[in-house]
């Protein structure tokens, strides 16, 4: 990292026309050794960033007590101890250049693939990662880094994620760790929130991917309306050198217009034969699928072992990315064949094949429609039972959409906790329930997630497929502002399936 002086940060912000004033007195030559907005992470020599609508002066006082050298904010604070300060016009716009400067522009040392869209970001991210990792292994390179809504790996840290795209300070830190670890490639999901709120400013993507668009994340705390959501998503192309676009996406004309700023664009499709990467002859093979792919350079058959016919679309995006990166075809084949995404389309069967459980992160209208339609198509003689919930205080339209889709396809729905935050689980469930019942589908509300999954197993009769959605392999549940430890959906499913197999039917023994 770069241990530059406090004065260099003032100069940087002044050059970017973000500086509103400062008072660094005799501290201009002081070396900055840490950058954070979290008072718990302050060490001596920290440049502390005051951000957020809920920011309180006490956080700054705590930072000063721990040795903060100066603070950056949109306003001057009265603190218990005088400290140098830098005032800016927009703290969100200021954070990315501050982070890039502190970590010495690490994104420039990596090949970064940014993946956006309403549905399929994490699966596509791990498809691309599997292909790149196979290639890196063959040429003696390092495993690629990944930043996703599922987990994070940057060469130093491997951990479960809480957020799709981190704030700029953490983002640039991950980039620096990856670069310093000798990693060449990094794949990341890019959320609409990250694009709207400047988290990925002052960096570029070698390849930007746009999978699809549908109404989601519409709430007072996220996007005011669909136009704001869509416009935020399209900002990805302003920062991408090359791009991959799904011709089957809604509003494709507008997407193609936005992508015209990129140096090179590859399209993919399962409907339009003019696409650069065209997928056809899709069929189920075992629990996975196989399909043909036609490009101007080749026509070949590819295989996926991950369940879900709808994942072919994500695989086509990964193939297009691989072609733009110049990865030889043998590694595209092998990567896609072995690709897995933890908690994504994980399928478990009872020994008698009467009960199948699918654990998936599906959590919005588009992902629900794909999951339920594909399940009905692939398992026509099984009745569908679903277990899910919705997060508190956000994406309110999901409650209508998910309830409607699940009610249309399911024999029964169990509504449960899914990161309720500050909102009562019963209130969330009751709102979803009205849409489930409008489809003439019965539903039951069980707040405890493990108990909801257990009950679904206990009441399964005949050929039943349980769709457990929303949490995947996550081991924490958000209540209030706290993330409380819990078993993952995968753990619950394995436990109850083992109990079913042990007794030939479900038992609480």
N, C-alpha and C positions, 0 to 999 in steps of 0.2 A: 504494500500500500504506500501511498504518498504522504509523508509527514511534512506537508507544506505549512507555511506560516499563516497565521490568522489574516494577515494583510492580503495574502493571495486569494482568500475566499471573498474578501471585500472587492478586490479587483475583478474577480470572475463575475460576481453578481452585477457589478457596475457595467461591465462589458455587455452583459445580457439585458441591460436596462431593467433589472429587477430590484435594484438597490433604492431604498427609500431614506436611508440614513444610517449612521453608525457612530459608535463611540468605543474605540478600542484602546484609547489612551496610549500608554507605553507598552501595551501588550501586542502590538502589531507584528513583532518578530517572534512571538511565541509559536512553537511547533504544535500543530494539532495532531493528536495521536489516536483519536477515536471520534466516531460520528454516530449519533443515535438520537431518536426521539423518545426513547424509553428510559425513564429515570432510573429504573432498576439495572440498566446496563451501563450506566455512566462510570467512567474511571477518570483518573487524573489526566488532564489535557484534552478532555472531550469538548467538541463543538456540539452543543445541545440544541436540537430542533424543537421548537414549540409548535405543535400542530394539533388540529382536531377541534371540533365544536365543543367537546367536553374537557378541553385542556384547562387545568387549574394552576394558579401560581404556586401552590404547594409542590407540584411536580418539579418546577424550576428550582425552588428552594432545596428540595431533596438532591437535585442534580448538582447544585452549587456545593452542598455539604460533602458530596462525594468527589469533588475536585474538578467540576466542569470549568473549562477555561473561558467560555463565552457562550452566548446563545443567539439563535437566529429566530426571528418571529415577525409577525405582521404588526406588532405593537410593543411598546416599551412597558415592562412590568416593574412594579415596586417590589423589590426583593429584600430579604432580611440582610443580605450582604451585597454590596455593589459589585457588579461584574460587567466586563465588556459585552457589548451587544451589536448585532447587525440587524437592521430592519429591512424587510422586503415587501414588495407590493402583493405578492401571491406566494404563499408558503408551499403550495403544491407544485407550482411551476419551478420553484427554487430548489426543491429537494433533489430532483434528478441530476442537475448539473453539479450540485454539491457532492452527491454520492459518486458521480462519475469522476470528478476531480480527486476526491479522497482516495478512491481505489484505482486511479490512474487508467481510466478507460479500458477495463478488462474485456469488455464485449468485443473490442477490436481484435483480440487474440483468439477468438473462438469463431466457429461456424455455427450460427444460431438459426434454428428453425422455429418460427412462431406459428402456432396453430389456433385459429379462431373459428367460431361458429356456435350455434345454439346447442347442437347435439353432436356427439362423437369426438370431441376434442381430446379427451384422455385416451380413448382407444386408439385414435390415429397417432397420438404422441407415442404410445408404446409400440405400435407397429413400426413407426419410423425408427424408434430407438433400437428395436430388435434387428432391423436391417443394418443400421449403422454399426451396432455392436458386433454383428457377425463379420462385417467388413473390417472393422478395427482389429478384431482378434486375428484375422488372416494376415494382416499387414504389420502386426506387432504394436498396434496402437492401444490407447486406454479406453475402457468402457466410457460411453458418453454420459454426460450429466443430464439430469432431467428435473424440470420444475413443473409439477402438475397438481391437479386438485386432489390426487391420491397420495402421492409422496414426493419427496425431494431427495436428490443425490447430487452433490457438487464436488465429489472427490474427497471431501472431509466429513461431511454430515450426510447420513441416510436416515430420514425420519418421515413420519406421517405428516401430511399437510393439513393446515386449517383454512387456507385461502388459495384460490386458483393462481393468481399472480401476485407475488409479494410487493410491498412498497419498494420504492426506488433504492432505499438504503440497503435493505436485505437483498434485493435483486442484484445490485452491483457487487455486494459482498459474495454472493453465490458465484457470480461470474469470475471474481478474482480468485476464489478458492479453486474453481475448476481450472482456470488458466495456470495457476501455480502448481496444480497437481499434474500438469502435463496432458490434460484432456483437450481434445481438438474440437469435439462436437457437443452441442447442447440443444436439447429439444424442450420446448416449453409451451404450455397453454397460455393464451393471451385473452384475458376476459374483457368484456365491454367496460367494466369498472376501471380496469387498469388503463385502458385507452382514454376513457373520459376524464379520469382524475390524474393523468400525467405520470403514472408510475413507470411507463416505458419510454418517456421522453429521453432525448440525448443518447440514443442508441439506434442501431439499425438491425434488421433481420436479413440474413442472407436469403432465406425463403420465407414468405408469408403464405399461409394456407387459409382459405375461406371455404368452410364445409357447407354451411346452410344458414338459414335465418328463419326464425319464427318468433312469435310474441313471447317474451319471457323477461324476468327481472323488471317488471313494471311496478313501481311502488314509489312512495314519497322519498324513501331512503336510497333508491337506486336510479331508475330512469323514469322520468315523468310520463313518457308515452313511447310508443313503438318507434316513432321517428327519431327520438333521442337515442334509443337503443341501437337502431340500425346505423345511424350516423356515426355513433361511437365505434361500432364494429368495423366500419369501413376505413377508419383511421389507420388500421393495420397496414394498408397498402402504401400510405404516405411514408412509411418507414421501412419498406421492404424492397430489396434489390430485385428479387425474382418472386414470382407468385404462382400459386396453384389454386384453381377455381373450379367449383362444381357446377357444371352446366344445368344440372337438374334442380338447383336451388331456386326457391321463389325469388322474384325480383332479380333474376340473373342479369338482365340488361343493365340495371343500375350497378350491379357488382362489376361487370365487365368494363363499364365506363370508369369506375373508380380505380380499377387495376391498370388502366392505361398508362399510369405514371411509372410502372415498373419496367425494368430493362428487358425482362423476358417472362412470358406467361405460358403455363401449360394448363390445359383444361382436362377434366375427366367427366365421365358420364356413364350411366347404365341405360340411357334412353336415346341419346344423340350420337349417331355413328360418326359425326364429324369431329368429335372430341379427340384431343391428342392421345388420351388414354381411355379407351372404350372397353367396358366390361360387358360380357354377354354369356349366354349358356350357363347361367348360375344354377347349381343344384346342390342339394344336401348330400354330404358324404360323411357317414358316421355321425359324430356330434358336431362336425365342422362343415365345410363347404368347399367346392371347387368351381372354378370359373375360367373362362377364356378372357384374355386381354389382347387388344389390338392397338398398336401404336404405329407411327410411320416407320419404325425400325424393326419391329418384330410382331409376331402373333403367337402367343404361348398360353399354356394352361397353368394356373396358379392354384395353390391349396391353402386353406385356413383350417387350423384345428380348433380354433376358438369358436364356440357356438354362436348361432345367430346369422341368418342369411343377410340381414341388413348390414352386417359388418363388411360385406364386400365393398360397399361404397367407401368406407374408411380405408380399406386396403388399396383401392384405386388411387386415393389421395396420397397414400404412402409411396406407391409406385411412382407417381408423378414427382414427388419430392426427391426420391432416389435418383430418378433420371436427371433432374436438375443438378444434383450433387455429383453426378458422374459415378455412381456406385455400380459396379458390374452386376449383371443380372443374377448370377448364381447366389449372391448374398441377399438379393431381394427375395428370391424364392425361399431360401433357408430361413431368413428372418421372419417372413410372414407365416411360414409353416409352424414355427415354434413360438410365435408371439403370444404373450399373455399380458393381461392387465389385471393386477390384483383387485378382487372384488367386482370385476366387470365380467358379466356373463359366465359366472362360475356355476357349473351344472353338477348336481349330485343326484344319484339314483338309489332307490332302495334295491335290495337284492332281488325282490320279486317284481321289480319294474312297475309296481303299482303307484308309487309316489316318486315324483321328480321335483327337486327344488332348484330354482335358478336364483342366484344372488347377483344383483346388478345395481349399479349406481343411478339408473334411470330416475330422473327427478323433474322433468319438464314435459310439456305436451308432446313435442316432437319425439323425444326419446320413448315416451310411453306408447305412442301410436306405433312406432317401429317395433318395440318389444312385444306388445300384445298381439299385433297383427302377425308378426313372424312366429310367435308361439302357437297361435291358432293354426297357421299354415303348416308348421313343422310337426305339431302334435294334435292332429284333428280329432283323435279319439280320447283325448284327455280333457277333463273339465279344469278350468283355470280358477285358482283362488289366489288373491293378492293381499299382500301385507305392506303397508306404507304409511307415510304421514307427510306433513309439509312443515317447513321451517317457520319460526315465529317472526312476525313483524316485517316480512319481506315477500316479494313475488306473489302477491295475493291472488293473481289470476290463476296460478297453478292449482289452487284449491278447487276451482270450478273445472279446470281442464283435466286434472288428474282424476278427480272424482267421476267425471263424465266418461273418460276413456276406460278406466278400470271397471266402472259399472256396466259399460256396454259389453265388455268381454268376459267378465268374471262371473262365476257361480256364487261367490261370496267375497266380500272385502273386509279385512280387519284393519282398522285405523289405529295408529299408534304414534309414539313420540318420535320426532325426527328433528333434533336441534330446535326445540321450541323457544329457546332464549328466554325472553321476559313474558311471553304470552302463554296462558294456560293451555295445556295440551287438549283438554276437553273442548275448549272454545274452537281451536283449530279443527279438531276432529268433527265437531258438530257442523261446521261450515262445509267441510268436504262431504259429509254424510248426505246432505240434502241433494247433492249432485249425483251421488252414487244411487240413492233411492229413486231419483227421477228416471233412472234407467231400469227400474224394477229389479234392482239387485239388492239383496239384504246386506247389511253391514253391521259390524260390532266394533265398539270402541274399547280398546284395552291399552291404557297408557304405557305400561311396562313393555318394552319392545321384546324382551325375551319371552315374556308370558304370551304376547300376541302370536309369536312364531310357534310356541309350544302348543297353543290352542288350535292353531291352523293345522298342525300335524295331527293332533288328537282327534280332530273332527273330520280329517280326510277320509273319504270312503270311495272305494273303487279307484279307477285310474284318475289321478289328480296331479296337476302340476302347480306347485306353489311358486309364485313370483314374489320374491322378497326384495324390495327396491329401496333405493335412496341412500343407504349407508355403507353397503359393500363390506369392505374389510376394515372400516374405521373402528377404532377402539375407544372413542370418546364421544360423549353426547353433550351438547351445549344446553345448559340450563342457566338462565341469567347471563352473566358474562363469563361464567366458569365452564371449562370443559371437564366433565366428570368421566372417570374411567369406566368402561363397560366392556362386555364381550362384544365381538363383532358379529354381524349377521352370519358370516361364514362359520364362526365357532358355534353359534346357536344351531344352525342347520346341521352341522356335522354331529353335534351332541344328540339332537332329537332323531336324526336319521339312524344313528347307531342304536338308539333305544328301540326304534321301530324294527330294525333288523334283528335285534336280539330276541324279541318276543313274537316275531311274525306279524305283529300289528303294533300300533302305538300303545304304550303303557306308561303309567306313572310309577311303576314299581322301582 
